[in-house]
Amino acid sequence: MGLIRYLVRRIVERLALLFAILVFNFFIFQVLPTIYGINPAQLYVPLTYKGLPRSELVQALDRQFGLNLPLDERFFIYIKSLLTLHLGISMSYEQPVITLIAQRLPVTALLVIPSLILSSILAIVFGLYSISRQGKIGDSLISFTAIMTYFIPAFWLGEIVLYFFGFYLRIFPTNLGEAITTYNGHLLTGFAYWANLMKFLTLPILFITIISYGVRNILFRNNGIELMGSNFVNYLRARGISERKILYKHVTRNAVIPVVTRVGIDLAFLFAGVVFIEDIFNIPGLGRLLVRGPRTSMFPYWEEISMLSAFSLS
């Protein structure tokens, strides 16, 4: 009964948090413009659209999405639209927002998931080295570097990395269109397409790997060092088991538990925080579209991605 009560409490807490996120998102994009006398439909319509009068487009959106209704009615329409995945239409791209998300999500996943795997491996490998050489210069250097990767601004360092390895040394391609097309402009197919695509994504994947491994590395190191001084490890030493076997077999599988837990948190943070990385490296994913949203009056997309990011972080 205790486990069931705990699960029920956690589910209720999450549902309450998600509802609070919905209310906050609705307040930002619907209530605040109304308070300041701004019709929300004006935020959804570009300044020019196929030569049509903007006032007529605003009135049409008011009728279609109920933006001229009272706030309480608009809130229920908002909840219904989310449940039915009717997230609005981007007039700039002339596509439903859910279609844009479905098109860009695989690109972002192709960037985030390999980075998460590589950074986890890097965190464990460096953590094992630090545990085995606790207090020595190698351990201090790795720990200092791991902490620094957490505080260095990604948008600033990304610009430097792109310029040095992309434009100066020309090791990695900097334009996706040129990377996946032939010299005469035809799209590559098969193995050549995927090979050139991954070559283009290699630099941002390595960059995200470096800047995101630090927290998991410190977690693994500190937990491993604590375990090395625990009673069960002393018992293993008393039995004559070698330090190497204790570290790699017994300590590692216990020290890695908080790292695995942190992976789920970092996955959400990476999907929510990859915005600047995609914009810097010119990657057509969710983050780059989010940056372009306010510039092109894509507030439906901006609204839903903000909400999805908050959901993932919750």
Contacts in CASP RR format, 6 or more apart in sequence:
PFRMAT RR
TARGET T0000
AUTHOR 0000-0000-0000
METHOD contacts of the structure
MODEL  1
MGLIRYLVRRIVERLALLFAILVFNFFIFQVLPTIYGINPAQLYVPLTYK
GLPRSELVQALDRQFGLNLPLDERFFIYIKSLLTLHLGISMSYEQPVITL
IAQRLPVTALLVIPSLILSSILAIVFGLYSISRQGKIGDSLISFTAIMTY
FIPAFWLGEIVLYFFGFYLRIFPTNLGEAITTYNGHLLTGFAYWANLMKF
LTLPILFITIISYGVRNILFRNNGIELMGSNFVNYLRARGISERKILYKH
VTRNAVIPVVTRVGIDLAFLFAGVVFIEDIFNIPGLGRLLVRGPRTSMFP
YWEEISMLSAFSLS
14 314 0 8 1.000
17 314 0 8 1.000
18 311 0 8 1.000
18 314 0 8 1.000
21 307 0 8 1.000
21 310 0 8 1.000
21 311 0 8 1.000
21 314 0 8 1.000
22 78 0 8 1.000
22 79 0 8 1.000
22 82 0 8 1.000
22 307 0 8 1.000
24 310 0 8 1.000
25 303 0 8 1.000
25 306 0 8 1.000
25 307 0 8 1.000
25 310 0 8 1.000
26 74 0 8 1.000
26 75 0 8 1.000
26 78 0 8 1.000
28 306 0 8 1.000
29 40 0 8 1.000
29 43 0 8 1.000
29 299 0 8 1.000
29 303 0 8 1.000
30 40 0 8 1.000
30 67 0 8 1.000
30 71 0 8 1.000
30 74 0 8 1.000
30 75 0 8 1.000
30 78 0 8 1.000
31 71 0 8 1.000
33 39 0 8 1.000
33 40 0 8 1.000
33 43 0 8 1.000
34 40 0 8 1.000
34 71 0 8 1.000
39 58 0 8 1.000
39 62 0 8 1.000
39 67 0 8 1.000
39 68 0 8 1.000
40 67 0 8 1.000
40 299 0 8 1.000
41 58 0 8 1.000
41 59 0 8 1.000
41 61 0 8 1.000
41 62 0 8 1.000
41 65 0 8 1.000
41 67 0 8 1.000
41 68 0 8 1.000
42 58 0 8 1.000
43 297 0 8 1.000
43 299 0 8 1.000
44 61 0 8 1.000
44 91 0 8 1.000
44 297 0 8 1.000
44 299 0 8 1.000
44 300 0 8 1.000
45 54 0 8 1.000
45 57 0 8 1.000
45 58 0 8 1.000
45 61 0 8 1.000
45 91 0 8 1.000
45 297 0 8 1.000
46 91 0 8 1.000
46 92 0 8 1.000
46 296 0 8 1.000
46 297 0 8 1.000
47 54 0 8 1.000
47 297 0 8 1.000
48 54 0 8 1.000
49 57 0 8 1.000
49 91 0 8 1.000
57 91 0 8 1.000
61 67 0 8 1.000
62 68 0 8 1.000
65 77 0 8 1.000
65 88 0 8 1.000
66 73 0 8 1.000
66 74 0 8 1.000
66 77 0 8 1.000
67 74 0 8 1.000
69 77 0 8 1.000
81 87 0 8 1.000
81 88 0 8 1.000
82 307 0 8 1.000
85 98 0 8 1.000
86 96 0 8 1.000
86 98 0 8 1.000
87 96 0 8 1.000
87 97 0 8 1.000
87 98 0 8 1.000
87 101 0 8 1.000
87 300 0 8 1.000
87 301 0 8 1.000
87 304 0 8 1.000
88 96 0 8 1.000
88 97 0 8 1.000
88 98 0 8 1.000
88 300 0 8 1.000
89 95 0 8 1.000
89 96 0 8 1.000
89 97 0 8 1.000
89 300 0 8 1.000
90 96 0 8 1.000
90 97 0 8 1.000
90 100 0 8 1.000
90 296 0 8 1.000
90 298 0 8 1.000
90 300 0 8 1.000
90 301 0 8 1.000
91 297 0 8 1.000
92 296 0 8 1.000
92 297 0 8 1.000
92 298 0 8 1.000
93 100 0 8 1.000
93 298 0 8 1.000
97 298 0 8 1.000
97 300 0 8 1.000
97 301 0 8 1.000
97 304 0 8 1.000
100 289 0 8 1.000
100 301 0 8 1.000
101 286 0 8 1.000
101 301 0 8 1.000
101 304 0 8 1.000
101 305 0 8 1.000
101 308 0 8 1.000
104 284 0 8 1.000
104 285 0 8 1.000
104 286 0 8 1.000
104 287 0 8 1.000
104 288 0 8 1.000
104 289 0 8 1.000
105 285 0 8 1.000
105 286 0 8 1.000
107 283 0 8 1.000
107 284 0 8 1.000
107 285 0 8 1.000
107 286 0 8 1.000
108 271 0 8 1.000
108 274 0 8 1.000
108 278 0 8 1.000
108 285 0 8 1.000
108 286 0 8 1.000
108 287 0 8 1.000
110 201 0 8 1.000
111 201 0 8 1.000
111 204 0 8 1.000
111 205 0 8 1.000
111 208 0 8 1.000
111 274 0 8 1.000
111 277 0 8 1.000
111 278 0 8 1.000
111 283 0 8 1.000
111 285 0 8 1.000
112 208 0 8 1.000
112 267 0 8 1.000
112 270 0 8 1.000
112 271 0 8 1.000
112 274 0 8 1.000
114 201 0 8 1.000
114 205 0 8 1.000
115 205 0 8 1.000
115 208 0 8 1.000
115 209 0 8 1.000
115 212 0 8 1.000
115 270 0 8 1.000
116 212 0 8 1.000
116 263 0 8 1.000
116 266 0 8 1.000
116 267 0 8 1.000
116 270 0 8 1.000
118 205 0 8 1.000
118 206 0 8 1.000
118 209 0 8 1.000
119 208 0 8 1.000
119 209 0 8 1.000
119 210 0 8 1.000
119 212 0 8 1.000
119 213 0 8 1.000
119 214 0 8 1.000
119 216 0 8 1.000
119 266 0 8 1.000
120 213 0 8 1.000
120 216 0 8 1.000
120 259 0 8 1.000
120 263 0 8 1.000
122 209 0 8 1.000
122 210 0 8 1.000
122 213 0 8 1.000
122 217 0 8 1.000
123 146 0 8 1.000
123 213 0 8 1.000
123 214 0 8 1.000
123 216 0 8 1.000
123 217 0 8 1.000
123 219 0 8 1.000
123 220 0 8 1.000
123 259 0 8 1.000
124 216 0 8 1.000
124 220 0 8 1.000
124 252 0 8 1.000
124 256 0 8 1.000
124 259 0 8 1.000
126 142 0 8 1.000
126 146 0 8 1.000
126 213 0 8 1.000
126 217 0 8 1.000
126 221 0 8 1.000
127 142 0 8 1.000
127 217 0 8 1.000
127 220 0 8 1.000
127 221 0 8 1.000
128 247 0 8 1.000
128 248 0 8 1.000
128 252 0 8 1.000
129 138 0 8 1.000
129 139 0 8 1.000
129 142 0 8 1.000
130 138 0 8 1.000
130 139 0 8 1.000
130 142 0 8 1.000
130 143 0 8 1.000
130 217 0 8 1.000
130 221 0 8 1.000
130 225 0 8 1.000
131 221 0 8 1.000
131 224 0 8 1.000
131 225 0 8 1.000
131 228 0 8 1.000
131 247 0 8 1.000
131 251 0 8 1.000
131 255 0 8 1.000
132 247 0 8 1.000
133 139 0 8 1.000
134 225 0 8 1.000
134 228 0 8 1.000
139 221 0 8 1.000
142 217 0 8 1.000
142 221 0 8 1.000
143 217 0 8 1.000
143 218 0 8 1.000
143 221 0 8 1.000
146 213 0 8 1.000
146 214 0 8 1.000
146 215 0 8 1.000
146 217 0 8 1.000
146 218 0 8 1.000
146 221 0 8 1.000
147 214 0 8 1.000
147 218 0 8 1.000
149 210 0 8 1.000
149 211 0 8 1.000
149 212 0 8 1.000
149 213 0 8 1.000
149 214 0 8 1.000
150 214 0 8 1.000
150 215 0 8 1.000
152 211 0 8 1.000
154 211 0 8 1.000
154 276 0 8 1.000
154 277 0 8 1.000
155 276 0 8 1.000
155 280 0 8 1.000
157 207 0 8 1.000
157 211 0 8 1.000
158 207 0 8 1.000
158 277 0 8 1.000
158 280 0 8 1.000
158 281 0 8 1.000
159 280 0 8 1.000
161 203 0 8 1.000
161 207 0 8 1.000
162 174 0 8 1.000
162 203 0 8 1.000
162 280 0 8 1.000
162 281 0 8 1.000
165 171 0 8 1.000
165 172 0 8 1.000
165 203 0 8 1.000
166 172 0 8 1.000
166 173 0 8 1.000
166 174 0 8 1.000
166 203 0 8 1.000
167 174 0 8 1.000
171 203 0 8 1.000
172 199 0 8 1.000
172 200 0 8 1.000
172 202 0 8 1.000
172 203 0 8 1.000
173 179 0 8 1.000
173 196 0 8 1.000
173 199 0 8 1.000
173 200 0 8 1.000
174 281 0 8 1.000
174 282 0 8 1.000
175 282 0 8 1.000
176 197 0 8 1.000
176 200 0 8 1.000
176 282 0 8 1.000
176 283 0 8 1.000
176 284 0 8 1.000
179 196 0 8 1.000
179 197 0 8 1.000
179 199 0 8 1.000
179 200 0 8 1.000
180 187 0 8 1.000
180 188 0 8 1.000
180 193 0 8 1.000
180 196 0 8 1.000
180 197 0 8 1.000
180 200 0 8 1.000
181 187 0 8 1.000
181 188 0 8 1.000
182 188 0 8 1.000
187 193 0 8 1.000
188 196 0 8 1.000
201 283 0 8 1.000
203 281 0 8 1.000
204 277 0 8 1.000
204 278 0 8 1.000
204 281 0 8 1.000
204 283 0 8 1.000
207 277 0 8 1.000
207 281 0 8 1.000
208 270 0 8 1.000
208 274 0 8 1.000
208 277 0 8 1.000
212 266 0 8 1.000
212 270 0 8 1.000
215 262 0 8 1.000
215 266 0 8 1.000
216 259 0 8 1.000
216 262 0 8 1.000
216 263 0 8 1.000
216 266 0 8 1.000
219 258 0 8 1.000
219 259 0 8 1.000
219 262 0 8 1.000
220 255 0 8 1.000
220 256 0 8 1.000
220 258 0 8 1.000
220 259 0 8 1.000
223 254 0 8 1.000
223 255 0 8 1.000
223 257 0 8 1.000
223 258 0 8 1.000
224 251 0 8 1.000
224 254 0 8 1.000
224 255 0 8 1.000
227 233 0 8 1.000
227 251 0 8 1.000
227 254 0 8 1.000
227 255 0 8 1.000
228 246 0 8 1.000
228 247 0 8 1.000
228 251 0 8 1.000
232 250 0 8 1.000
233 246 0 8 1.000
233 250 0 8 1.000
233 251 0 8 1.000
236 246 0 8 1.000
236 250 0 8 1.000
237 243 0 8 1.000
237 246 0 8 1.000
267 312 0 8 1.000
268 312 0 8 1.000
268 313 0 8 1.000
269 313 0 8 1.000
271 286 0 8 1.000
271 309 0 8 1.000
271 312 0 8 1.000
272 309 0 8 1.000
272 312 0 8 1.000
272 313 0 8 1.000
273 287 0 8 1.000
273 309 0 8 1.000
274 286 0 8 1.000
274 287 0 8 1.000
275 287 0 8 1.000
275 288 0 8 1.000
275 290 0 8 1.000
275 291 0 8 1.000
276 291 0 8 1.000
277 283 0 8 1.000
278 284 0 8 1.000
278 285 0 8 1.000
278 286 0 8 1.000
278 287 0 8 1.000
278 288 0 8 1.000
278 291 0 8 1.000
279 287 0 8 1.000
279 288 0 8 1.000
279 291 0 8 1.000
282 288 0 8 1.000
286 305 0 8 1.000
287 305 0 8 1.000
289 298 0 8 1.000
289 301 0 8 1.000
289 305 0 8 1.000
290 301 0 8 1.000
290 302 0 8 1.000
290 305 0 8 1.000
292 298 0 8 1.000
293 299 0 8 1.000
293 301 0 8 1.000
293 302 0 8 1.000
294 302 0 8 1.000
END
